[in-house]
Amino acid sequence: MDIQPHRHLLFYKPYGVLTQFTDESGTGRPTLKDYIDVPGVFAAGRLDADSEGLLLLTSDGALQHRLTDPRFEHPRTYWAQVEGTPTAEAVSSLCQGVEIQGRKTRPAQVRMLEGEPSLPPRDPPIRFRRLIPTAWLELILTEGRNRQVRRMTAAAGLPTLRLVRVGIGKLTIEGLTPGVWRDLTADELRALAKPGRNTPNARTTPLIDSVPGRRLVDPAISKRGPSTPGRFRRG
């Protein structure tokens, strides 16, 4: 029997899509199978249905474990649109760690973005309250607790309105659009597997629309999900 090589995919998960291949509730919510027709791959980590952005899928169980086990402190970068104007004290508390669900979060890299980042519009759009300002924060975390970013910003008095994961290690959403996936390159896979080499440099991370190590995507190797949900089935 031929042994097939592992597959490793980057996917820009749209808002409202479950990070699994079946909707166990039976309510017909969109899932990964509506976009990805590659058999045997599973998400390395999760994104809530109401979050957007980068998701890595792999058929390699060892790599999946490495990317999801908090002992490896694998960094993930998020852009969060929050309600209110973050103060220096609020940002500092997020950096040092805040208590959520009875435990303090690990120290994180957090800062305000200067203006609104370049992102596709969300469907549906967030709710706006005319008299309450919003701002964007960049957070780089090395743990992945349940709804962690939302709970952290809420603890700092800054409810999250929109949440987009823009980076996993040095992998970014650059060149992807919601509902599109591509294979990792050999160089990206090697960099991902190296211990202690995936943490972005806080002093050089751009403020607005890019992250260190970003790569352009060759349209020839990008795959767009079907427009009709349910076309593909998981193998």
N, C-alpha and C positions, 0 to 999 in steps of 0.2 A: 504494500500500500504506500502510495506516495505521501510524503509529509509536506504539507503546504506551509510556506513561510508565514510568519505572523503578519498581521495587518495592524497599522497604527494610523488613526484618522484624527484630524482636527475638524470640529464642527462648530458652526456659529448657531447656537440654539436660539430660536426665536422665543419671544414672550409667549407664555401659555402652553408650551410643549413640555410634556413629562419627560424626565431623564430616565426612561425605561422603554422597552419595546412593546409593552402591553399596558392597557389601562384596566387595572384590576377592579376598578369601581364599576366598570361597564357603562359609563356615561358617555363614552365616545370622544373623550378628550384626545387631542393630537399627541402622538408619541414619536419616539425615534424611528419607528418602522415606517412612518409617513415620509421620511426624508432619506433614510440610509438603507441600502439594499445589500450590504456586505454581511455575509453570515459569520457568526462566531465571535463578533466583537461586543465588548461590554464597556460601559462608561467607567473611567477611572476617576471616581468622585462624582458628586452630584451638583446640580443646580436646581433650585426650586422652580416650580412651574412659572412663578411670577418674576423670575430673574432671567436675564438674557446673557448671551456671550459664549465664551470659549469653553468647549467640552472636548476632552480627549477620550477616544475610544480605542481599545486594543484587544487583541486576541491572546496577548501574552499575560498570563496570570501573575508571573513574578513582577513584571513592570507595573501592572495594576496595583499590586500590593505596595510596591515602593512609593508610588505616587499618592496613595491614600493613607498610608500608615503615618500618624503624626510624629513618630520618632525620627523620621527622615527630614522633618521641617521643610517640606517642599513648598516654595513660595507660590502664592497665587495673588494676582493683582486685580483689584476691583475699582470701578468708578461708581460712586454712589451719589445720586442727586438727593439732597436732603432738604427738609423743610426748616427754614430759619437761616440765620447767619452764624456760622461757626466762630466761636471765640478762640483765642490762643489757648485758654484754659481747657476748653472742650477738646481741641486737637491734642493737647498734651496728655489729657487723661486717656484718650484712645491709644496714643502711642505707648503709654506706660501699662495699659491694661485696665479694663473695667470689669466689674462683677456681673456676670449673667448666669442665671440658673444656679446660683450658689457657688460659682467658681470664677476666679479671676482669669481673664483671657491673657494669652501670652503677649509680651511686648510686640508692637507692630510699627510699621512705617506708615505714617498718615500725614497728609497735607492737603491743603486746598488747591484746586485747579483754578487757573486764572481764566475765568470765563467758561462757557459751555463747550465741552469737547465735541469733536466731529463724529457723530454717531447717526446711524439710520434712525428715522422716527419710529417711535414705538406704536404698535397697534394692539389695543387701543392706547391713546395718549394718556399721560398721567393727569390727575386732577389738579387744577390750578386754583389757588385762592388769591384773589387780586391783592389783598392787603398783606400777604405773608410772603416774604422773599424766599428764594431757594438758592442753593449753592451746590457745587460739586466737590466731593472729596475723592482722593486716591488713597486706597488702603492696600497694603501688602501684608498678607497674613501667612503664617506658617502652620496653621491648624484649621480644621474644617468642621467646627461644631454646627449643630443644627441651627440654621438661619442666623449664623453668627454675626454677619455684617449688620443686618437689620437690628438685632438685639443690642449690638455695641452702640450704634448711632442713637438708638432710642434711649439707652442708658445715659448718653451724653446730652440728651434733650434735643436730638436732631433726627426726627423720624425719616426713614428712607422712603422716597417716593419712587425711585427707579434705581435698579441695580444691574450693572453690566460687568461680567468678568472679562477683562481684556488681556490677561496674561496667565500662563502657567509656566513657571520658570522663565525661560527666554522665548517661549512660544507666545505669539500674540494673534489677535484677530485681524491684523493688517492684511488686506487683500481679500478677506472673506466678507460676505454679506449674510444676513439672516436666512437660514435654511440651506446654506451651502457648506459642503465639506470637501476636504482634500486629504491625500496621503501625506504623512511626514516624509521629509527627505532623509537620506542616510545621515547627513551631517546633523540634522535636528535630532534624530534618534540617538546618535552617539552623545551629543551634548546633554540630552535629557537623562541618559543613563549614568553620566559621570557624577560621583558623589561630591557634594560641596561646591558645585560649579554653577548652580542655577539661581542663586540669589541676585536680583537686580541691585545695582549700585544706587543707593538713595540719593547720592549727590549728583548723579548724572541722568536720572530718570527724567525725561522731558515732562513738562507740566500739562500739555494739552492733548496732542493727538498721536503720540507714539510712545513706545516702550523700548528699552535697549534690546538689541538682538532681533528686532523685527525683520521679517522677510516678506518680499513681494511674492505673490502667488502667481504661478504660471497658469493662465486661464485654461491651457490645454489639459492640466491635471486636476482642475476643479470640477466638482460634480454638483449639479443643482438638484435638490429634491423635487419629487413630482408635485404637480399642482393639485392632483386629486388624492386626498388622504386615503390611506389604506391600500395603496397599489402594491406596495412591497410587503413581504412577510419575512420575519426573521428566520434565518436558516439554522 
